[in-house]
C-alpha cells in the first residue's frame, strides 16, 4: 500500500454506494458508515473534507414510481425530491453541520461565480461545516452538465484548492485489465504519470446507477494531478479501505501529483473551461505570445474555426498545433472581419471597438 499525507481532501461517493439497491429502496447506510467514520476521524485530526455526493435521482426514485423510463423532467423532479433525502442521510452521521452546494458547469465557467464558490468553501471549512457537493440536476441541461461526479470531484478539488481527491469506486483501483472479466488482472498501486498506456486501461461505465466508469476517473485524476492534487481511486464498498486511509495508506491506486506552477486563474482556464473554437495565428503572433508574453492582436490572425461568442474559451493554433488557450474578446464573426487588420482599424471595420486585443495576456495560457 502507498503511504500518503494530506490536509484538505475532496471525497467522491457515487450512487451505487449511497443507494446500492439502484434507487428502489432509497438511501442506505450500508457503505456510508465506514466512509463517515473515516471523515469523522480525519476532522478530529484537524483535516478538512468536502464530500461530492451522487444519489439525488436515485434517492428520489422511490417517491416517484414509474412504469416507464423517466423523462428528463421526471429525473429532475426525482432529483428535487432526492436532494433532501440525500442530505438527511449524510447529516445523520455527523455532529457538525452539513452544507449543501449545488453546481452546474456554467457556475464553474463563469469566473466571478467560480471565485464566489471558492469563497463559500473557505468559509464553510473555516466554520467546521462539511460541504456536500452535487450537480444541480434539478435545473441542469446537457450543455451545462459536468456529466459525471468523478470530474465534478476534480473540479471541486480545483476550486476548493484541495491537495487530495479521493474517488470511491466499486473496484479496488486501476488494473492492467478489467478484473471483472480477467482473473489475472493486476492492481496498479502507484501511477507517477498518466500516459496513453494508463488511459488505455480505462474501461466503460460499470455501475447500474452511476454514470462514471474508470475512464472518467482517469480524466479526473489527470485534471487533479496536473494541478498538484494527488488522486486516489479506492473501493468504497470495502470498509477496510477507510481504516487504511485514516492511517495514511492507500489500499487502491494512488496517482501522484505533478508539480504545478500554474496560478489559480491559469488552472481555471486550463481545466475548467471547454474550448468553443480555434484561432490560427501566424509566426509573428506565435513568437509574440510564446517568447514575449504578449496579448494576441488581430493582425496576427490567419484563420478562425468554428462559431463562438465573445467570452468563450478558444484554442490558439500555429501550423496546426495548439500552442495556447484563452478567452476571446470578440465573436468568431467579428474576428472573420478583422483578422489581419491592425488594432487601430477595428472601428473602421466593425463600426465599434469592443477591445483592442483579441485575447488579453491575463486571460491566456501558453502550453
C-alpha positions in Angstrom: 0.0 0.0 0.0 1.2 3.5 -0.8 1.7 6.0 2.0 0.4 9.5 1.5 -0.3 12.6 3.6 -2.9 15.3 3.1 -4.7 18.2 4.8 -7.7 19.1 2.6 -9.4 16.4 0.6 -12.4 16.0 -1.7 -14.0 12.6 -1.4 -16.4 11.5 -4.2 -19.1 9.0 -3.2 -21.2 7.6 -6.0 -24.8 6.5 -6.4 -24.0 2.8 -6.1 -22.6 3.5 -2.6 -25.5 5.8 -1.5 -28.3 3.8 -3.0 -26.9 0.3 -3.5 -30.4 -1.0 -4.4 -30.4 1.0 -7.5 -32.7 3.6 -6.1 -35.6 1.3 -5.4 -35.1 1.4 -1.7 -33.7 5.0 -1.5 -30.6 6.0 0.6 -28.8 3.4 2.6 -26.1 3.4 5.3 -24.7 0.0 4.1 -21.5 1.5 2.8 -21.6 5.0 4.2 -20.9 4.0 7.8 -17.2 3.3 7.1 -16.8 6.4 5.0 -18.4 8.6 7.7 -16.2 7.1 10.3 -13.1 7.9 8.3 -14.4 11.5 7.7 -15.1 12.0 11.4 -11.7 10.7 12.4 -10.0 13.0 9.8 -11.9 16.0 11.1 -10.9 15.2 14.6 -7.2 15.4 13.4 -7.8 18.9 12.1 -8.1 17.9 8.5 -10.7 19.3 6.1 -13.1 17.3 3.9 -15.5 18.2 1.1 -17.9 15.4 0.0 -19.0 15.1 -3.6 -22.1 13.0 -3.4 -24.2 11.4 -6.2 -27.5 9.9 -5.4 -30.2 12.6 -5.6 -32.0 11.0 -8.5 -31.6 7.5 -7.0 -32.8 8.7 -3.6 -35.9 10.3 -5.1 -36.8 7.5 -7.5 -38.7 5.5 -4.8 -41.0 8.5 -4.3 -42.0 8.7 -8.0 -42.6 5.1 -9.0 -42.9 4.9 -12.8 -43.7 2.1 -15.2 -41.6 3.7 -18.0 -38.1 5.1 -18.3 -38.1 8.6 -16.7 -38.0 11.7 -18.9 -35.5 14.5 -18.3 -38.2 16.4 -16.5 -39.1 13.4 -14.3 -35.4 12.8 -13.5 -35.2 16.5 -12.5 -38.2 16.1 -10.2 -36.7 13.0 -8.7 -33.5 15.0 -8.0 -35.5 17.7 -6.3 -37.1 15.2 -4.0 -34.0 13.2 -3.5 -31.7 16.1 -2.6 -33.3 16.5 0.8 -33.2 12.7 1.4 -29.6 12.6 0.4 -28.7 15.5 2.7 -30.6 13.9 5.6 -28.8 10.7 5.0 -25.4 12.3 5.3 -26.3 14.6 8.2 -27.3 11.8 10.5 -23.6 10.6 10.5 -22.1 13.8 11.8 -22.3 16.1 14.8 -21.4 19.2 12.9 -23.4 21.0 10.3 -23.6 19.8 6.7 -23.9 22.3 3.9 -25.4 21.7 0.5 -23.6 23.1 -2.5 -25.3 22.6 -5.9 -23.2 23.3 -9.0 -23.6 23.3 -12.8 -20.8 23.6 -15.3 -22.0 27.1 -16.1 -21.1 28.1 -12.5 -17.6 26.8 -13.0 -17.2 28.5 -16.4 -18.1 31.9 -15.0 -15.0 33.4 -13.3 -17.0 35.6 -10.9 -19.2 32.7 -9.8 -16.1 30.4 -9.6 -14.5 32.9 -7.1 -17.7 33.0 -5.1 -17.8 29.2 -4.9 -14.2 29.3 -3.7 -15.0 31.8 -1.0 -18.0 29.8 0.1 -15.9 26.7 0.5 -13.4 28.6 2.5 -15.9 30.0 4.9 -17.7 26.7 5.4 -14.5 24.9 6.2 -13.4 27.7 8.5 -16.6 27.3 10.5 -16.2 23.5 10.6 -19.1 22.7 8.3 -19.0 19.8 5.9 -19.7 20.9 2.3 -21.7 18.3 0.4 -21.5 19.0 -3.4 -23.8 17.6 -6.1 -24.5 18.6 -9.6 -27.7 20.7 -9.8 -29.7 18.1 -11.6 -32.9 19.9 -11.0 -32.0 22.7 -13.4 -29.0 21.5 -15.4 -29.4 20.7 -19.1 -26.9 18.8 -21.2 -25.0 21.9 -22.2 -24.5 22.9 -18.6 -23.8 19.5 -17.0 -20.4 18.2 -15.9 -22.0 14.9 -16.7 -20.3 12.7 -14.1 -19.3 13.1 -10.5 -15.8 11.9 -11.0 -15.0 15.0 -13.0 -17.2 17.1 -10.7 -14.9 15.9 -7.8 -11.9 17.1 -9.8 -13.4 20.5 -10.5 -14.4 20.8 -6.8 -10.9 19.9 -5.7 -9.5 22.6 -8.0 -11.9 25.4 -6.9 -11.6 24.4 -3.2 -7.8 24.3 -3.5 -7.6 20.8 -2.1 -4.4 18.8 -2.0 -6.1 15.4 -2.4 -9.0 13.9 -4.3 -10.4 10.5 -3.2 -12.6 8.8 -5.7 -14.6 5.9 -4.3 -15.4 3.2 -6.9 -16.8 -0.3 -6.7 -13.5 -2.0 -7.6 -10.1 -1.8 -5.8 -8.4 0.7 -8.1 -6.9 0.8 -11.6 -6.0 -2.6 -13.0 -4.0 -3.5 -16.1 -7.1 -5.3 -17.3 -10.8 -5.5 -16.4 -10.8 -7.6 -13.1 -14.5 -8.4 -13.7 -13.7 -10.5 -16.7 -10.0 -11.2 -16.2 -9.0 -13.0 -13.0 -5.3 -12.4 -13.8 -5.7 -8.6 -13.8 -3.1 -6.9 -11.7 -3.8 -3.8 -9.5 -1.6 -0.9 -10.1 -0.8 0.7 -6.7 1.0 3.8 -7.9 0.8 5.9 -11.1 3.5 8.6 -11.3 2.4 9.8 -14.7 -0.8 9.3 -16.7 0.5 8.1 -20.0 -1.5 6.9 -23.1 -1.0 3.4 -21.8 -2.6 4.2 -18.5 -5.5 5.9 -20.3 -6.0 2.8 -22.4 -6.5 0.7 -19.3 -9.7 2.6 -18.5 -13.0 0.8 -19.2 -16.6 1.9 -19.7 -19.2 2.6 -17.1 -19.5 -0.2 -14.6 -22.5 0.7 -12.4 -26.2 0.3 -12.8 -26.9 3.7 -11.2 -23.7 5.7 -11.7 -22.5 7.4 -14.9 -18.8 7.4 -14.3 -16.6 4.4 -15.3 -12.9 4.1 -15.0 -12.5 6.4 -18.0 -13.9 9.4 -16.2 -11.9 8.5 -13.1 -8.7 8.7 -15.1 -9.9 12.0 -16.6 -10.5 13.3 -13.1 -7.1 12.1 -11.9 -5.4 13.8 -14.9 -7.1 17.1 -14.1 -6.1 17.0 -10.5 -2.6 15.7 -10.8 -1.7 18.3 -13.4 -2.7 20.9 -10.9 -0.7 19.5 -8.0 -3.5 17.5 -6.4 -2.9 13.8 -5.6 -5.7 11.5 -6.5 -6.8 8.1 -5.1 -9.1 5.5 -6.6 -10.3 3.1 -3.9 -13.1 0.6 -3.3 -15.9 2.3 -1.5 -17.6 -1.0 -0.7 -14.6 -2.2 1.4 -14.7 -0.8 4.9 -11.0 -1.8 5.4 -10.1 0.8 2.8 -11.1 3.6 5.1 -9.3 2.2 8.1 -6.1 2.3 6.0 -6.9 5.8 4.7 -7.2 7.0 8.2 -3.7 5.7 8.8 -2.3 7.5 5.7 -2.2 4.4 3.5 -3.9 3.9 0.1 -5.4 0.5 -0.4 -6.1 1.2 -4.1 -4.4 3.3 -6.7 -2.6 6.5 -5.9 -1.9 9.0 -8.7 1.0 11.2 -7.7 0.6 14.9 -8.0 2.7 16.7 -10.6 4.5 19.9 -9.6 2.3 22.7 -10.8 3.5 26.3 -11.3 0.1 27.5 -12.7 -1.7 30.3 -10.9 -5.3 29.6 -9.8 -6.6 31.6 -12.8 -4.4 29.5 -15.2 -5.7 26.3 -13.6 -9.3 27.6 -14.2 -8.5 28.3 -17.8 -6.8 25.0 -18.4 -9.0 22.6 -16.6 -12.5 24.1 -16.3 -13.2 26.0 -19.5 -14.0 23.9 -22.6 -12.8 25.5 -25.8 -15.6 26.6 -28.2 -13.5 27.3 -31.2 -10.0 27.8 -32.7 -7.9 30.8 -33.7 -5.0 30.2 -36.0 -2.1 32.6 -35.9 1.0 33.4 -38.0 4.6 33.1 -37.0 5.0 36.6 -35.7 2.0 36.2 -33.4 3.3 32.9 -32.2 6.6 34.4 -31.3 5.0 37.3 -29.5 2.8 35.0 -27.5 5.3 32.4 -26.6 8.5 34.4 -26.2 7.4 37.9 -25.3 4.3 37.3 -23.1 2.2 39.5 -25.4 -1.6 39.7 -25.9 -3.0 38.4 -29.2 -3.6 41.1 -31.7 -6.0 40.9 -34.8 -3.0 41.5 -37.1 -1.6 38.0 -36.3 -4.8 36.1 -37.1 -4.7 33.7 -40.1 -7.9 31.7 -39.8 -10.9 31.2 -37.5 -12.5 27.8 -36.9 -16.0 27.1 -35.5 -18.6 29.6 -34.3 -18.1 31.1 -30.8 -19.2 34.1 -28.9 -17.4 36.9 -27.0 -16.2 35.5 -23.7 -15.8 31.9 -24.9 -12.6 30.0 -24.4 -10.8 29.2 -27.6 -7.7 27.3 -28.6 -4.8 29.2 -30.2 -3.0 27.2 -33.0 0.1 27.7 -35.0 0.9 25.4 -38.0 -1.9 23.1 -36.9 -0.6 22.7 -33.3 -2.4 24.0 -30.3 0.0 26.4 -28.5 -2.4 28.0 -26.0 -5.9 28.7 -24.8 -7.6 31.9 -23.8 -10.8 33.9 -23.6 -11.8 35.6 -26.8 -12.9 39.3 -26.6 -14.6 39.1 -30.0 -17.0 36.6 -31.5 -15.9 34.4 -34.4 -18.0 36.5 -36.8 -16.2 39.7 -35.7 -12.8 38.0 -36.0 -13.5 36.9 -39.6 -13.9 40.6 -40.4 -10.8 42.0 -38.5 -8.3 39.2 -39.0 -5.1 40.6 -40.4 -6.0 44.1 -39.5 -4.2 46.4 -37.1 -6.0 47.3 -33.8 -6.5 50.9 -34.9 -8.5 49.6 -37.9 -11.1 47.8 -35.8 -13.5 50.7 -35.5 -13.4 51.3 -39.3 -14.1 47.7 -40.0 -16.8 46.9 -37.3 -18.1 50.3 -36.6 -17.3 49.9 -32.9 -14.3 48.8 -30.7 -15.2 46.1 -28.1 -11.5 45.6 -27.3 -8.1 46.5 -28.7 -6.8 42.9 -28.4 -8.3 39.5 -29.4 -7.1 37.7 -26.2 -5.6 39.7 -23.3 -2.4 38.2 -21.9 -4.1 37.9 -18.4 -6.7 35.6 -20.0 -4.2 33.5 -22.0 -2.2 30.4 -21.2 0.6 29.1 -23.3 1.3 25.3 -23.3 
